[in-house]
Amino acid sequence: MSSRVPVAWLQLVRERLRLAAAVAGIAFAVILMLVQLGFEDALISSASLHFSHMKADLVLVSPQYQYLPGTRSFPERRLYQALAIEDVVRAEPLYFSPLAWRNPVTHQERAIFAIAFRPSAGVFELDTVDEAIGKLREENTVLIDAFGTSFGIDGNLITSDQTFFRLLPNRPQGVVDLGLLTLRPGADRERVRERLSELLGSDVSVITREALIEHERHYWSTNTPIGFIFRLGLLMGMFVGGIIVYQILYTDVTDHLGEYATLKAMGYRDRYLFSIVLEESIMLSVFGFLPGLALSKLVYVIAENATLLPMRMPLGRVGVVYILTLLTCVASGALAMRKLRSADPAEIF
C-alpha cells in the first residue's frame, strides 16, 4: 500500500495549477453545502426558538394549530379545567400576534411578533424576563429583543396580557393561543396528558413541549418550500464538486494514459491502476474539504452578524458533509476510470 500512495500523490502535484483548480472547486462545493445546511437549520431552529424558552411540562394548543405565526385560539376556561387535575400545579395562558413596530429612534417600521402573559416569574426560561416582571406590570411597558429574526419576523416583543389587549383592542378576550402546564414533581407526564385529553374535550390538544418544538420544525421543513430549496442547494453543491473532480481526474488519466499502458505491459492489473485513481479522489476530498470548512466558518460568522440567525456548525454536520464530499469525489473518480480500460499497450505503442 505504501508504494501506491506516492504514485497518486506525484500525479496530483505534477500539475499544480490543475490541483489548485480541483481544490478550489471542491472547497466551493463544500462551502455551498455547509452554508445551505446552516441556513436551513438556523431558519427552522429560529421558528421553534420561542418554545425552547417556555417553561412547561405539557402544552395546550388548538387542534387546528399548524405553526406559531398562524396560531389558532381556544377557550381560556380549558386552563382552569386543567387545574382540576391534582398533578397540574400551574396553568399559564399565552397570547400571540404579529405587530407593526416603528423604531422610536430611526422611525423604521418592522414586522415583529408580540408574546403576552400574566406577569409572573417562571413562565419563561429567561432571566431577563423574570427580572423585568415588576416593569411589565406597569401599563404600556414592553420588552424588545435584539431583533432576532425568523420566518417573516424581524424581532419579538414580550409584554403583559393587559398591555397586549390595549395594543390590540379588537382582539377577543376569553380565548388564548397557548397554555403552559406545570406538573407536580414526580408526576407521570404521559398519564396526566391522557387524563387531560379525556377531560378537556375536542377543542384543545394536549402535547409535550418537545412534541410542539418538533411539530414546528417539521412544519417548516416539509410543508413549505424551505426544505426543498435548501436540499436542492445541497445537491447542486455535490453536482458542482463532482463535475470538477471528474474533469480533473479524467484529464489526468488521459495525460498519463501512456504510463498506465506501460504499467499494464509490465503486468500490473486494472485493479492497481484503479486504486491510484481512487486514492487521488480521496486526497482531493481532503484537500478541498479543509479550506472549504475553514471558509464556511467565516461565512457563518458573517451571516449570523448580518441576519441575527443562530448559525451553528455541529460536528455531526461537518461529518455528513465530508462523507458527501468523499462519496462525490469517489464517484467522479469511478467515472474517470472508464478511460483506463482504453489503455491498451498494443494500440498506444
C-alpha positions in Angstrom: 0.0 0.0 0.0 2.9 2.4 0.8 4.2 2.1 -2.8 0.8 3.2 -4.2 0.3 6.4 -2.3 3.3 8.2 -3.7 2.1 7.4 -7.3 -1.2 9.1 -6.7 0.4 12.0 -4.9 3.0 12.6 -7.6 0.4 12.6 -10.3 -1.6 15.2 -8.4 1.2 17.6 -7.7 2.8 17.2 -11.2 0.2 19.8 -12.5 0.0 22.2 -9.6 -2.4 24.6 -11.3 -4.7 21.7 -12.1 -4.5 20.6 -8.4 -5.2 24.1 -7.2 -8.3 24.3 -9.5 -9.6 21.0 -8.2 -9.1 22.1 -4.6 -10.8 25.4 -5.2 -13.7 23.7 -6.9 -14.2 21.1 -4.1 -13.8 23.9 -1.5 -16.6 25.9 -3.2 -18.9 22.8 -3.2 -18.2 22.3 0.5 -19.0 25.9 1.3 -22.2 25.7 -0.7 -23.3 22.5 1.1 -22.4 23.7 4.6 -24.0 27.1 4.1 -27.2 25.6 2.7 -27.4 23.2 5.7 -26.5 26.0 8.1 -29.2 28.4 6.8 -31.8 25.6 6.8 -31.1 24.7 10.4 -30.9 28.3 11.5 -34.3 29.2 10.0 -36.0 26.1 11.3 -34.4 26.5 14.7 -35.5 30.1 14.9 -39.0 29.1 14.2 -39.2 26.9 17.3 -36.9 29.1 19.5 -39.9 30.6 21.3 -41.0 27.3 22.6 -37.5 26.4 23.8 -37.6 29.3 26.2 -41.0 28.5 27.7 -41.3 26.5 30.9 -43.9 23.8 30.6 -44.3 20.1 31.1 -47.4 20.0 28.9 -48.8 22.5 26.4 -52.4 23.2 25.4 -52.9 24.2 21.8 -55.8 24.3 19.3 -56.4 21.1 17.3 -56.0 23.3 14.2 -52.6 24.5 15.2 -50.1 24.5 12.3 -47.3 27.0 13.1 -46.7 29.8 15.5 -47.5 32.9 13.5 -50.7 31.3 12.4 -51.8 30.1 15.9 -55.5 29.3 16.4 -57.1 30.2 19.8 -59.1 28.0 22.2 -61.3 28.9 25.2 -59.4 30.2 28.3 -61.6 28.1 30.6 -59.7 25.0 29.5 -56.8 26.2 31.6 -58.9 26.3 34.7 -60.3 22.9 33.9 -56.8 21.5 33.6 -56.1 22.7 37.2 -58.7 20.3 38.4 -56.2 17.5 37.8 -54.2 17.3 41.1 -50.9 16.8 39.3 -51.3 20.1 37.5 -49.9 22.8 39.7 -49.8 25.8 37.3 -51.6 26.8 34.1 -50.4 30.0 32.3 -52.1 31.5 29.3 -50.1 33.0 26.4 -51.2 35.3 23.7 -49.6 35.8 20.3 -50.0 38.3 17.5 -47.9 39.9 14.7 -47.4 43.7 15.1 -46.1 46.5 13.1 -43.4 48.2 15.2 -41.8 51.6 14.5 -38.3 52.1 15.8 -38.6 55.3 18.0 -35.1 56.4 17.0 -34.9 55.6 13.3 -38.7 55.5 12.7 -38.2 52.4 10.6 -41.2 50.1 10.6 -40.7 46.3 11.1 -42.9 43.3 11.5 -42.4 41.9 15.0 -44.1 39.2 17.0 -45.9 40.0 20.2 -46.0 37.5 23.1 -48.1 38.3 26.1 -48.5 36.6 29.5 -49.7 37.3 33.0 -46.6 38.9 34.5 -45.2 36.4 37.0 -41.8 34.7 37.3 -41.1 31.3 35.9 -43.2 31.4 32.7 -40.0 31.7 30.5 -36.6 30.3 31.0 -35.2 33.8 30.5 -33.6 35.6 33.5 -34.1 39.0 31.7 -37.9 38.5 31.6 -38.1 37.4 35.3 -36.0 40.4 36.3 -38.4 42.7 34.4 -41.6 41.4 35.9 -42.2 44.5 38.0 -41.7 46.7 35.0 -44.0 44.6 32.8 -46.8 45.1 35.3 -46.8 48.8 34.5 -49.1 50.0 31.8 -47.8 50.2 28.2 -44.4 48.6 29.0 -42.8 46.0 26.7 -39.6 44.2 26.3 -38.0 44.2 22.9 -35.3 41.7 21.9 -32.2 42.4 19.8 -34.4 41.7 16.8 -33.8 38.0 16.5 -35.2 37.1 13.1 -37.4 34.2 12.0 -39.7 33.5 9.1 -41.3 36.8 8.2 -40.5 38.2 11.7 -37.8 40.9 12.4 -38.0 40.6 16.2 -40.0 39.8 19.2 -41.9 41.7 21.8 -42.9 40.5 25.3 -45.5 42.3 27.3 -48.3 41.7 29.9 -51.7 40.5 28.9 -53.2 43.9 29.9 -50.9 45.8 27.6 -51.4 43.3 24.9 -55.1 43.9 24.8 -54.5 47.7 24.8 -52.3 47.3 21.7 -54.9 45.1 20.0 -58.2 46.5 21.1 -60.1 44.3 18.6 -58.6 41.1 19.9 -61.3 39.0 21.6 -60.8 38.2 25.3 -61.6 34.9 26.9 -59.5 32.9 24.4 -55.8 32.1 24.5 -53.3 30.9 22.0 -51.2 28.6 24.1 -51.4 27.1 27.6 -48.4 26.2 29.6 -49.0 23.5 32.2 -46.5 22.7 35.1 -46.9 19.4 36.8 -46.1 18.3 40.3 -42.6 16.9 40.6 -42.6 13.2 40.1 -45.9 13.2 38.2 -46.3 10.8 35.3 -46.4 13.2 32.4 -47.9 10.8 29.8 -50.6 9.7 32.2 -51.5 13.3 33.0 -51.6 14.1 29.3 -54.1 11.3 28.6 -56.3 12.3 31.5 -56.3 15.9 30.3 -57.1 14.8 26.8 -60.2 13.0 28.1 -61.2 15.9 30.3 -60.8 18.9 28.1 -62.7 17.8 25.0 -62.1 18.2 21.3 -61.4 21.9 21.1 -58.0 21.6 22.6 -55.0 19.3 22.2 -52.5 18.3 25.0 -48.9 17.7 23.9 -45.5 17.9 25.4 -43.2 20.9 24.8 -40.8 18.7 23.0 -43.5 17.5 20.7 -44.6 21.1 20.0 -41.0 22.0 19.1 -40.7 19.0 16.7 -44.1 19.8 15.2 -42.9 23.4 14.4 -39.6 22.2 12.9 -41.4 19.6 10.8 -44.0 22.1 9.5 -41.3 24.5 8.2 -39.2 21.7 6.9 -41.8 19.7 5.0 -44.9 21.9 4.5 -43.1 24.9 3.0 -40.6 25.3 0.1 -37.8 25.9 2.7 -36.6 22.3 3.0 -36.8 21.7 -0.8 -34.9 24.8 -1.6 -32.0 24.1 0.8 -31.8 20.5 -0.2 -31.7 21.5 -3.8 -28.7 23.7 -2.9 -27.1 20.8 -1.2 -27.5 18.6 -4.4 -26.2 21.5 -6.5 -23.0 21.6 -4.3 -22.4 17.9 -4.8 -23.0 18.2 -8.5 -20.6 21.1 -8.9 -17.9 19.3 -6.9 -18.5 16.1 -8.8 -18.1 17.7 -12.2 -14.9 19.5 -11.3 -13.3 16.4 -9.8 -14.4 14.3 -12.8 -12.9 16.8 -15.2 -9.6 16.9 -13.3 -9.3 13.2 -12.9 -10.3 12.4 -16.5 -7.8 14.9 -17.8 -5.1 13.4 -15.5 -5.9 9.9 -16.7 -5.8 11.0 -20.3 -2.4 12.8 -19.9 -0.9 9.7 -18.3 -2.5 7.1 -20.5 0.8 6.1 -21.9 2.2 5.5 -18.4 -0.8 3.4 -17.5 -0.4 1.3 -20.7 3.3 0.8 -19.8 2.3 -0.5 -16.3 -0.2 -2.8 -17.9 2.5 -4.1 -20.2 4.7 -4.7 -17.1 2.0 -7.0 -15.7 0.0 -4.6 -13.4 -3.7 -5.3 -13.4 -6.5 -2.8 -13.8 -7.3 -3.1 -10.1 -3.9 -1.5 -9.2 -4.5 1.3 -11.8 -8.0 1.9 -10.5 -6.6 2.1 -6.9 -4.4 5.0 -8.0 -7.3 7.0 -9.3 -9.4 6.2 -6.1 -6.5 7.4 -3.9 -6.3 10.6 -5.9 -10.1 11.1 -5.3 -9.7 10.6 -1.6 -6.8 13.0 -1.4 -8.8 15.6 -3.4 -11.7 15.2 -1.0 -9.4 16.0 2.0 -7.5 18.8 0.3 -10.7 20.5 -0.8 -12.7 19.9 2.3 -10.3 21.5 4.8 -10.2 25.0 3.2 -13.9 24.7 2.5 -14.6 24.1 6.2 -12.5 27.0 7.3 -14.1 29.4 4.8 -17.6 28.1 5.8 -17.0 29.0 9.4 -16.1 32.5 8.3 -19.4 32.7 6.2 -21.3 31.5 9.3 -19.9 34.3 11.4 -20.7 36.9 8.7 -24.2 35.6 8.1 -25.1 35.5 11.8 -23.9 39.1 12.3 -25.9 40.2 9.2 -29.1 38.3 9.8 -29.1 37.6 13.6 -30.0 33.9 12.8 -28.4 31.3 15.1 -25.7 29.9 12.7 -24.2 26.8 14.3 -21.9 24.2 12.9 -22.3 21.0 14.9 -19.7 18.2 14.5 -22.3 15.9 13.0 -23.0 18.3 10.1 -19.3 18.6 9.4 -19.0 14.8 9.3 -22.0 14.4 7.0 -20.7 17.0 4.5 -17.3 15.4 4.4 -18.8 12.0 3.7 -20.9 13.5 0.9 -17.7 15.2 -0.4 -15.8 11.9 -0.2 -18.6 10.0 -2.0 -18.8 12.7 -4.7 -15.1 12.5 -5.3 -15.0 8.7 -5.4 -18.0 8.6 -7.7 -16.3 11.1 -10.0 -13.1 9.0 -9.9 -15.0 5.9 -10.7 -16.4 7.6 -13.9 -12.9 8.7 -14.8 -11.6 5.1 -14.5 -13.5 4.1 -17.6 -10.8 5.8 -19.6 -8.2 3.4 -18.1 -9.9 0.5 -19.9 -8.6 2.0 -23.2 -5.0 1.9 -22.0 -4.1 -0.9 -24.4 -0.3 -1.2 -24.8 -0.7 -2.7 -28.3 -2.6 0.3 -29.5 -0.6 3.0 -27.8 2.9 1.6 -28.8 
